[in-house]
Amino acid sequence: MKRLLLLFFIFHLSFITSMAQKAVIEEYAIDIYCESATHAVQHFREVTTILNEQGASLALFVCSCSKNDKLTSFKGVVTDATGRVIRKMKESELQKTEYSPYLAIDDYKMYLEYTPPVYPITISYEWTIDSHDNLIEFPAFCPQSDYDISVKKATYRLKAPKSMNVRYALQHINNKVEVSDDSSSDQLFTLEVNDLPALKKESFTLPLSERIPLARFAPTDFSYYGRHGNLRSWKDYGLWEYSLIRGLDVLPENVCQELHQLTDGLQTPREKVGALYKRLEKTTRYVAVLLGIGGQRPAPAANVCKSGYGDCKGLSNYMHAMLKEVGIASNYTTISTVNRNLLPDFASAGQMNHVILQVPLENDTLWLECTNPELPMGYVHDGIAGHNAIEINEQGGRLVRLPVYADSTNLMHSTLDIRIDAQGAADMTIRQETFNQQYEDRIPLLKMDEKDREKALQRFAHVPQAEIKHLEVRASESEPKMVLEAEVKSHRYATQTGLRLFVPVCPLHRGYTIPNKEERQEDLWLEMGYLDVDDITLTIPEGYVVEARPKDVSIEYPFATFAFSMQVEGNTIHVHNRLLRHSGTYDKSLFSQLSEFYRTISNTYNQKIVLKKE
């Protein structure tokens, strides 16, 4: 009994001192025996102490499998704070994912859901994967996959034939990879890290994927589903990818005739691209297809044309085929929607998860998102803007970077006409134009029903007791632009107190979060720059004058500028706001200034004009 009380005290103390943390990785181990270029056995062991409910999701076991990656063993053990075993898991308890009919893939996941009954609790999972014919790269070493998780010990061991040239790349790991002889025929690669402190989640920081310790391992020469290639460079990677798509751009003769009828009368290549991009939108839909050659090879263009569906690879290749038929060159391009940066000196297929199409025109380069041709042609959406990509053609692969829109072009221009009566009610007309990334934020409005649109309007326009008389949202077909128009009756826009009305100066831009003071680990990172411009006209009721008004504001920081001005002309008040935030990385010492900036603009937007009855 005394021992149990002592253990309880120790764990309770540990729990209190670790409340900021949600888990501790006690052990993380990956052992790989690569027998040949086509066969490897991968053994995994993870022991995790979950400290509180915030870490409950870490109790889930999940692993990826396919017809070439077989789960051959599994066991799990759960122990409480005293070390007592309270649950054992067997392979027979694992469940297999069932994908929807909109997916056609070879991959599947084996998983086991478990909800800890008490905290802290320790879960140990151990499993083995047998892989054949798909060793284009080895499992990544990623012991710290989330915030608020510390790591006591993590090891990676890869045994491979000496004849195999194994490359590796490290991110945020200072330890070296040790290479030694394991036998006369094998070499052993070992990487170990210990006592990794928990990463703190901070506002305005780089994505987690760019902060975590990570190591990648891959063979230089590989055999992938019977297709040989090498990864000495991105050029060589591109040559291999091109070998997979070569010959898949042939279209049926009747379709070729239709394409010429559609485009031969058009004057410029850009017009032809636009016509074919519109055709892609009308005749195809996105379906994930990860069949054959590990999901790396696109479906033939003729198949996509016939079925009317494809994944990012198939749709991009189909668009490439249509452009080729009308004499316009384009390049199949692999990219990641997660990783902004690809390692320049470490080519690997696992760094990318998406395919788009590059169309180099004489005075411009178009980037086509073929999985969503509802986007305006050439619009570089948030998931790929500024990301590295690999342009692929018969010369091989070339590392490129997609453009980023200038901060000021991510514009939201709001024009409001607000007519206030003597009881504080108001008739309001709103017109809001959004462009580029701010346009992208408004896209969900297009697919909402009327009630959900009205709720969304009330979230970004603070209109008390609102009665929405008219609301229309429309997107431009030729440019990334969204227009919202609304007519709203507010039965209590201004607050009446005796002879006075207290009138909000701006009903927009509510809900700013003021960053708390914190001792930062990381520099500031502002991912998106944008420009908000408001032109507001307030018409005040007859017999009222402005008794008190907010002062004009003009502030400038390295990361943003803001200006508020107000003019009174008779019974009309003109309010103008202009906020420009600059994207980029800034020294963490500026955090207090960033907090001060957001406090200033929040206070300014929330100010009121005091009207007094004469």
Order of alpha helices (4+ residues) and beta strands (2+ residues): alpha-beta-beta-beta-beta-beta-beta-beta-beta-beta-beta-beta-beta-beta-beta-beta-beta-alpha-alpha-alpha-beta-beta-alpha-beta-alpha-beta-beta-beta-beta-beta-beta-beta-alpha-alpha-beta-beta-beta-beta-beta-beta-beta-beta-beta-beta-beta-alpha-beta
